[in-house]
């Protein structure tokens, strides 16, 4: 398999990992350097292990026409064909044992649809009559969705399952969120109102929309992430991933001392984790910007360099180190770092921004 021409693994490659299939060398190499894909692949693998465990479990009080327990996990994971998923949800709407099994399966999963999602709030009430009518609509909708990639509709089916679960529990079940989900919200908040020169982990390209001196205006995604982080840290105050998520949220909220404190604590729990070191690099850089403190810039450079030693082919790390080198007036090294970044990511919005910065750097050096 040739070198992957993208930043992350495809759904098919992640599923192959979850199924225990042999992986091409390029996929294995990507998993070694990409914490995001590695986390997603691990989640899928853990869910696959749950499926294997469920295969040995008999469905209590289920009738002869009821599906196997493993079916509900495939519905919630979004890997079942659309028409089959709709039919299973329609069955669960009128079958109490299967609705209970669906609810129990959902509780085993680490993710669930966002409870603030407009899709969930627009669904019918969880009264049994409403369940049956809605289930028929889901089944009918399956035909209209033929030909579309199912992965794009996964939350539609998961939301439908949540409504059916409500018929059993009396309310929509909200399963414990994960740091990956919260980090996605933080990336969204960054994209909506970018003010930093640095790249945020796993965020898509966004131009700078706010000047550094402007007041920070919180986005809905940032507020939602902060609420979840606060609750999870109350439950697990020493969890490195939630501390890391808290540090990232505080960077976006421009609370740099608090971000450094959280990330330093996370690094003590996971001392070899490159992503935490990169986040510390970002926190020190932003505090250095706010205070005009060269010592913070040097600390930032050290942390980004440590992260690059562990993940030398991660473009975002190269981008951020180049920015820090510019602020330290290490212009020759910064120019070389931009070259290294563009070798890894030669196209796209970040590449365009890198070329513009490099061109300005060369212009300044010429004078």
C-alpha positions, 0 to 999 in steps of 0.5 A: 500500500502506498504512503497515505495521502491524508492526515487520518485513517479511513473508516475501513482501515479503522474497522480492519484494526478492530476486526484484528485483520492484518494491517499494511505497513503504512497504516501501522506507521500512521497509528504509531504517530497519530494519537487521534487515530490510535484512540479511535482504533482502540475504542473500536477494538474494545467495542469489538471485544464486547461483541465477541463477549456478547456472542456467548450471552443468551437473550433472556425472555427474547422471542424466536423472532428477536435478533441476537444481542450483538445486533444492537451493538452494530446498530449503535456503532453504525456499521449495519446497513441502513435498512437492517438498522431501521428494521431492528429499531422498529422491532425494538420499539414494540419489543420490551426485551429487545428495547431493554437489551438495546438500552443495556448495550448503549450503557456499555458504549463510551459514546452517545449522541450529543444531548444538546443536538437539535436532532435529538430535541426534534424527535418525538416523545418516548411514549410507547405510541410515539415509539411505534409510529416513529419506528415505522418512519425509520423503517420507511426512511431506510429506502430513501437513504439507499446509496448514501454512505452509512457512516454519515448517517450514524448519528441519525440511527443512534438518535433513533435508538436513544428515543427507543431506549427512552421507552424503557428507561423513561428518559434518553440515556446519556452514556459517559462522554469520552475525552475524544468527543470533548476534544472534538468540541474544542477543535470545533470551538477553535475553528469557529473563532481562531485567534492563535497563530498555532494549530490546535490538535485535529482542527481543520484549517481556519483563518485567524478571526479574532485579534489577540487583544480582543475579548474572548467570546465563548462559543457553544462548543467550548462551553459544552466541552467545559461543562463535561470536563468539569464533571468528569474531573470531579469524578476522576481528578487524576485522569491524564486524558481529562486533565489534558482536555482541561488544559486544551480548553483553558488554552482556548479560553486564554487561561494559560496558567491553569492550562500549564498546571493541568497539562503538567499534572497530566504529563506526570501521569503519562510522561512519555505522551507526545500529545501532552508535551505538544499541548504544553508547548502551546500553553507556554507559547501563548503565555509567552505571547501574553507576557512577552516572555522569552523564557516561556517561548524557550520552554515552548520550543523545548516541549514541541521539540520533545513531541517531534522527537516522538512523532517526527512526521506529524505536520501540526507539530512542525507548523507550531515549532516553526511559529515558535522559532520565528518568535525567538528570532531563530529565522534560519531554523524557522525557514528550514522548519517550514520546509519540513512542514511543507514536505509533510503537508504540501497542500491545503489551507495550512500549507498556504499559510505556511508558504505565506509566512515563509515568504514573509520570513525570507523577505525580512531576511533579505533586508 
